[in-house]
């Protein structure tokens, strides 16, 4: 099920389909949407009717000739008609991705369920482990894990460690970080990871030895101590690929010296950046192997995973609702998108067509939520009340909220 990592992007038909349709949606080009669907449909397992129906739905949303409700209804019907055929998991997750690209999150869940079911019936225990993880089924994931013991699989360390944390040490196998400086910094400490959303956490939640970690973003490298709930503290900073490019282009490296440690998101183990290993810079542990196919972790699960790779570190998470709130970014956390020349609003949007939706499709929102929800519900990490509300939601209710926040209102 590792189709986006086994094949080069230009040769992988599923990636070609998804990136091609997203580019066409952003360009507002119905003809390009149709061309991509028709030229890739056979390779990704779609019939002619299915490709044509997807074209009509996606193009209809782009030119606003089809409302969100009608598009959702037709996607649900499409999932039902496809269910009578034997489709590989990659097909289901590709259409899930396309549904979310146009803001039909609730409808996309129909494709998710079929995709997870296909994984659960796979001969490969790696697929069955991922199905159990993202179905939030600890027993199924545990069963699959024990079948992995005979596999030579580099990513099995991540699966075993995640399961060990999720099960509170009763299953899987711990595989601690080999980054000795990082482990020494965090061992025996409570780390408070703060996202950019509102939080119920305050300075009273901090212990004398606590460390505060945040996402460093474009133009957001400090936090006002009088307005910030944690008094502006940040000892540990995590940097996304996009923010790294901004830092590099603006030569803002010196601004990172205020943090004890700066962890960069590195997507591939073999990827080398000249900055990493110098000063206070390191590469973070990345949970990509715990996600399905073409999905990518966003910064909160990455930060959580990075901390939990350290033996003896405890973690408290606040300031994230996985975008299921009107305020995803408080006023002290809003970026200026230099690539677009526009500031973001409280939802993280600069007002472009379906702007957040393709991002939520690529950084699969339900998979990112599952990575954290499993651990929180098992008591392996502590979360603030806003995050707990979302974690405890039924997945359908969570996606319905995303529909209302990002799908129905197109701009």
C-alpha positions in Angstrom: 0.0 0.0 0.0 3.0 2.3 -0.3 2.2 3.3 -3.8 3.3 7.0 -3.5 6.7 6.0 -2.1 7.6 3.0 -4.2 7.2 4.7 -7.6 8.5 8.1 -8.9 5.8 10.7 -8.9 5.8 11.1 -12.7 5.2 7.3 -13.1 2.7 6.7 -10.4 -0.8 6.9 -12.0 -2.6 7.5 -8.7 -0.3 10.5 -7.9 -0.6 11.7 -11.5 -4.4 11.6 -11.1 -4.5 13.4 -7.8 -1.9 16.1 -8.5 -3.3 16.6 -12.0 -6.9 17.1 -10.8 -5.8 19.4 -8.0 -3.8 21.6 -10.4 -6.8 21.8 -12.7 -9.1 22.7 -9.8 -6.8 25.5 -8.8 -6.6 26.7 -12.4 -10.4 26.4 -12.7 -10.0 24.3 -15.9 -12.8 21.8 -16.5 -11.1 20.5 -19.7 -8.0 19.7 -17.8 -10.0 17.9 -15.1 -11.6 15.8 -17.7 -8.3 15.1 -19.5 -6.5 13.9 -16.4 -9.4 11.6 -15.3 -9.8 10.0 -18.7 -6.1 9.5 -19.4 -5.4 7.9 -16.0 -8.7 6.1 -15.2 -7.7 2.6 -16.4 -4.4 2.6 -14.5 -6.1 3.7 -11.3 -8.9 1.2 -11.6 -11.8 3.5 -12.6 -14.4 2.6 -15.2 -15.4 5.0 -17.9 -18.7 5.9 -16.1 -16.9 6.4 -12.8 -14.3 8.8 -14.4 -17.1 10.7 -16.3 -19.1 11.0 -13.1 -16.1 12.3 -11.1 -15.5 14.8 -13.9 -19.0 16.1 -13.8 -19.0 16.4 -10.0 -15.6 18.1 -9.7 -16.1 20.4 -12.6 -19.6 21.3 -11.4 -18.2 22.3 -8.0 -15.4 24.3 -9.6 -17.7 26.4 -11.9 -20.4 26.5 -9.1 -23.0 24.8 -11.3 -23.4 22.0 -8.7 -23.9 22.7 -5.0 -22.1 21.0 -2.2 -25.2 18.9 -1.2 -25.7 17.6 -4.7 -22.0 16.8 -5.2 -22.0 14.9 -1.9 -25.1 13.0 -2.8 -23.6 12.0 -6.1 -20.3 11.0 -4.6 -22.1 8.8 -2.1 -24.1 7.1 -4.9 -20.8 6.6 -6.8 -19.3 4.9 -3.8 -22.3 2.6 -3.6 -22.1 1.6 -7.3 -18.3 1.0 -7.1 -18.8 -1.3 -4.0 -20.2 -4.0 -6.2 -16.8 -4.3 -8.0 -13.5 -5.6 -6.7 -11.4 -2.4 -6.4 -7.9 -2.2 -4.9 -7.4 0.0 -1.8 -5.5 2.5 -3.9 -8.5 3.2 -6.1 -10.7 3.9 -3.1 -8.2 6.2 -1.4 -7.6 8.1 -4.7 -11.3 8.9 -5.0 -11.4 9.8 -1.3 -8.7 12.3 -2.0 -10.5 13.8 -5.0 -13.7 14.1 -3.0 -11.9 16.1 -0.3 -10.2 18.3 -2.9 -13.6 19.9 -3.6 -14.6 20.0 0.0 -16.9 17.0 0.2 -15.4 15.5 3.4 -18.5 13.7 4.7 -19.1 12.0 1.3 -15.4 11.0 1.1 -15.8 8.8 4.1 -17.7 6.3 2.0 -14.6 5.7 0.0 -12.5 5.6 3.1 -14.5 2.7 4.6 -14.1 0.6 1.4 -10.4 1.4 1.3 -9.8 0.3 4.9 -11.9 -2.8 4.3 -9.7 -3.7 1.2 -6.6 -3.2 3.4 -8.0 -5.4 6.1 -8.4 -8.3 3.6 -4.9 -7.9 2.2 -2.4 -10.8 2.3 0.2 -8.3 3.5 0.2 -7.8 7.3 1.6 -4.3 6.8 -1.6 -3.3 5.1 -3.7 -5.0 7.8 -1.7 -3.1 10.4 -2.5 0.2 8.8 -6.1 -0.7 8.4 -6.3 -1.4 12.2 -4.4 1.8 13.1 -6.7 4.0 11.0 -9.8 2.2 11.9 -8.8 2.9 15.5 -8.9 -0.9 16.2 -6.1 -1.8 18.6 -6.9 -5.5 18.5 -6.7 -5.7 14.7 -3.5 -3.7 14.6 -2.0 -6.0 17.3 -2.9 -9.1 15.4 -1.3 -7.8 12.2 1.8 -6.7 14.1 2.6 -10.2 15.4 2.5 -11.4 11.8 5.1 -8.8 10.9 7.8 -10.4 13.1 9.0 -12.5 10.2 9.1 -9.7 7.7 12.3 -7.8 6.8 10.7 -4.3 6.8 12.6 -1.2 7.7 9.3 0.6 8.7 8.4 -2.2 11.1 10.3 -0.3 13.8 7.8 2.6 13.5 4.8 0.2 13.6 6.1 -1.6 16.6 6.9 1.6 18.5 3.6 3.2 17.7 1.8 0.0 18.9 3.9 -0.1 22.0 2.9 3.5 22.9 -0.7 3.0 21.9 -1.1 -0.2 24.0 0.8 1.3 26.9 3.5 -1.3 26.6 1.4 -4.5 26.2 2.0 -5.0 22.5 4.5 -4.1 19.8 8.1 -3.2 20.6 9.6 0.0 21.7 12.2 1.5 19.3 13.6 4.7 20.9 15.3 7.5 19.1 19.0 7.2 18.2 19.3 11.0 18.3 21.2 11.1 21.6 21.2 14.9 22.0 17.4 15.0 21.4 16.8 12.1 23.9 19.0 13.7 26.5 17.1 17.0 26.1 13.6 15.5 26.6 14.1 12.5 28.8 12.3 12.8 32.1 10.6 16.1 31.0 7.0 17.0 30.3 6.8 18.5 26.8 3.8 20.7 26.1 3.2 20.8 22.3 1.2 23.8 21.3 -0.6 24.2 18.0 -1.9 27.5 16.6 -5.5 27.2 17.6 -7.1 28.4 20.9 -6.4 26.3 24.0 -7.6 25.7 27.5 -3.9 25.3 28.7 -2.3 28.1 30.7 1.0 28.7 32.4 -0.5 26.9 35.4 -0.2 23.7 33.3 3.6 24.1 33.1 5.9 22.4 35.5 9.2 23.9 36.5 11.0 21.5 34.2 8.5 21.6 31.3 9.5 22.3 27.7 7.2 24.1 25.3 7.2 23.1 21.6 5.5 24.9 18.7 5.4 25.1 15.0 7.5 27.9 13.7 5.8 29.5 10.7 6.3 32.3 8.2 6.5 35.5 10.2 5.5 33.5 13.3 8.8 32.9 15.2 7.8 34.7 18.5 4.7 34.8 20.6 3.5 37.8 22.7 4.0 36.9 26.3 1.0 39.0 27.4 -1.5 37.5 25.0 -0.2 34.0 24.6 -1.7 31.4 27.0 1.7 30.0 27.8 3.4 33.4 28.2 5.1 33.2 24.9 7.4 30.4 25.8 8.9 28.1 23.2 12.1 26.1 23.7 11.5 23.6 21.0 10.5 24.6 17.4 9.5 22.5 14.5 9.8 23.7 11.0 7.8 22.5 7.9 9.2 22.3 4.4 7.4 25.4 3.4 8.7 27.5 6.3 12.2 26.2 5.7 12.0 27.6 2.2 10.8 31.0 3.5 13.7 31.0 6.1 16.1 30.2 3.4 14.8 32.8 0.9 14.7 35.5 3.5 17.9 34.5 5.2 16.1 34.3 8.6 18.4 31.6 10.1 19.6 33.8 12.9 16.0 34.1 14.1 16.1 30.4 15.0 18.9 30.9 17.5 16.3 31.8 20.2 15.1 28.2 20.4 17.0 25.4 22.3 16.3 23.0 19.4 14.9 23.4 15.9 13.6 20.2 14.3 13.0 20.2 10.6 10.5 18.1 8.8 12.5 15.8 6.4 10.3 13.7 4.2 12.8 11.0 3.3 15.4 9.3 5.4 18.0 9.9 2.7 17.2 13.6 2.3 20.0 15.8 3.4 19.9 19.5 4.1 23.1 21.4 4.7 21.6 23.1 7.8 20.8 20.0 9.7 23.5 19.0 12.2 24.8 22.5 12.6 24.0 24.9 15.4 20.7 23.8 17.1 19.2 22.2 14.0 18.2 18.5 13.6 15.9 16.3 11.5 12.7 15.3 13.2 11.4 11.7 13.3 8.6 11.4 10.7 5.6 9.2 11.0 5.0 8.9 7.2 5.3 5.1 7.4 2.3 5.0 9.7 0.0 6.6 7.1 -1.7 5.1 4.1 -0.4 5.3 0.6 -0.4 8.9 -0.7 -1.1 10.6 2.6 1.3 12.9 4.5 1.5 13.8 8.2 0.9 17.4 9.1 3.0 19.1 11.8 1.0 18.2 14.9 1.3 14.4 14.5 4.9 14.8 13.5 5.7 16.7 16.7 3.8 14.2 18.8 5.7 11.3 17.2 9.0 13.1 17.6 8.5 13.6 21.3 7.2 10.0 21.9 10.4 8.5 20.3 12.2 9.6 23.5 12.1 7.3 26.5 10.9 9.0 29.7 9.3 12.0 28.0 5.7 12.8 28.7 3.5 14.8 26.4 0.7 17.3 26.7 -1.0 18.6 23.6 -3.0 21.8 23.2 -3.9 24.3 20.5 -5.2 21.9 17.9 -8.6 20.9 16.8 -7.5 19.3 13.6 -9.2 22.3 11.9 -12.6 21.5 13.3 -13.2 25.0 14.6 -13.7 28.4 13.1 -10.4 29.5 14.6 -7.7 27.2 13.4 -5.1 30.0 13.9 -5.3 32.6 16.6 -4.3 36.2 15.8 -0.8 35.6 17.1 -0.3 32.6 14.9 -1.5 33.8 11.5 1.0 33.7 8.7 1.7 35.9 5.7 1.9 33.6 2.7 4.8 35.1 0.9 4.3 32.9 -2.1 0.9 34.4 -2.7 1.6 37.8 -1.1 -1.5 37.5 1.1 -2.1 37.1 4.9 -4.1 34.2 6.2 -7.4 34.5 8.1 -8.4 32.5 11.2 -9.0 29.4 9.1 -5.6 29.6 7.5 -7.0 30.6 4.2 -6.0 33.5 1.9 -9.4 33.3 0.1 -8.5 31.1 -2.9 -10.9 28.6 -4.4 -11.1 25.5 -2.2 -7.7 26.6 -0.8 -7.7 24.5 2.4 -9.4 21.4 0.8 -6.6 20.1 -1.4 -4.2 20.5 1.6 -6.5 18.6 3.8 -6.7 15.9 1.2 -3.0 15.5 0.8 -2.4 15.8 4.6 -5.2 13.3 5.1 -7.2 14.8 8.0 -8.7 11.6 9.3 -5.4 9.8 9.2 -3.6 12.6 11.0 -6.4 12.7 13.6 -6.3 8.9 14.1 -2.6 9.0 14.8 -3.1 11.3 17.7 -6.6 10.1 18.8 -5.5 6.5 19.4 -2.8 7.7 21.7 -5.0 10.2 23.6 -7.9 7.8 24.1 -5.5 5.2 25.4 -4.1 7.7 27.9 -0.6 7.7 26.4 -0.7 11.5 26.0 -2.7 14.3 27.6 -4.7 16.8 25.5 -6.6 20.0 26.3 -10.4 20.1 26.3 -10.7 21.6 22.8 -8.6 18.8 21.3 -10.4 16.2 23.4 -13.8 17.3 22.0 -12.6 16.6 18.4 -10.8 13.4 19.3 -13.9 12.0 20.9 -16.1 12.9 17.9 -17.5 10.2 15.6 -15.4 10.4 12.4 -18.6 11.2 10.4 -19.4 14.1 12.7 -15.8 15.4 12.4 -16.0 15.3 8.6 -19.4 17.0 8.7 -17.9 19.9 10.7 -15.2 20.2 8.0 -17.9 20.3 5.4 -19.5 23.2 7.1 -16.3 25.1 7.7 -14.4 24.5 4.4 -16.7 22.7 1.9 -20.0 24.4 1.8 -18.5 27.9 1.8 -16.2 27.8 -1.2 -14.2 30.9 -0.6 
